[in-house]
Amino acid sequence: MRIFLKRHENWREKVPALFRRAAALTMAVLLLSGLLPAQAAEAETCAVPILMYHEIKTFKTGADVITPYEFECDLKYLKEHGFQTVTMSQLIHFTKGEEALPENPVVLTFDDGYLSTYHYAFPLLKKYHMRIVLSVIGKNADDFTEHPDDDNLDYAHATWPQLKEMADSGFVELQNHTYDLHSLSRGRIGCTQRKGESDGEYARLLADDLGKLQGEILQCIGFLPNTFAYPYGKSGAYTEKLVRELGFQATLTCDYGVNLLTRDPECLFGLKRIRRGHGDRLEKLLAAAMKTIRH
């Protein structure tokens, strides 16, 4: 046992290097098997883990709720092990060949726009100089902006002034998580097409909802979101087609794994993420997820 522990005691320090080696190995295998064209040999590839968070609380922790201490431990680990947080815009620029990504990039995504993100995560981002991607639900931002005194961290969402403060800081990039389709009611799951709903009706619904939030974020924040996060990670072939037609350049799912990005913008649709739940150890999550890009 002692020999095993001594041999593997520095495995945490090797996680970033494992991402680089796995990406290179995957590209080599694809090239040798003929699954990539010859010119891909010169293409840049980059393994990018995307972590998925929802709420930070000191109570009611669980699969989607971690403590402030846990989030700070994540930021410390990432900084100490050479990971650099990047935004969705940076990923988009990379795939278009417009800029390079830093070594060991990682994306920290927060879904929904809870007030706890402003209350707990935002100060820590400033402390550690790290960035997140925050996908907000528009109606919730509207509702709590109208009632800013309702600031119960058990359920409240950030207001537009709070979202603007975070966005203006440079530590938070806002993205679209629907205006009012983050629901399991009304006969549909999230933004999926309802049974019996015509393609035309569905296209208008999605365009109206997503377009409304696009307009609000542009008006309130001065930034037009380029990424859409699927509520509950649910979508369909027609949903993806419509999202593309609405101008989004990337989509975030709840599928598990690490993404291997290339200089092809198509690789940004259907991005996988790593769910960070209470009690998880980040280094173990990253090490386990890294194996998914080998197959």
Buried (B, 14 or more C-beta within 10 A) or exposed (E): EEEEEEEEEEEBEBBBEBBEBBBEEBBEEBBEEEEBEEEBEEBBBBBBBBBBBBBBBEEEBEEBBBBBEBBBBBBEBBBEBEBBBBBBBBBBBBBEEEEEBEEBBBBBBBBBBBBBBBBBBBEBBEEBEBBBBBBBBBBBBBBBBEEEEEBEBEEBBBBBEBBBBBBEEEBBBBBBBBBBBBBEEEEBBBBBBEEEBEEEEBBEBBBEBBBBBBEBBEEBBEBEBBBBBBBBBBBEEBBBEBBEEBEBBBBBBBEBBBBBBBBEBEBBBBBBBBBBBBEBEBBEBBBEBBEBBEE
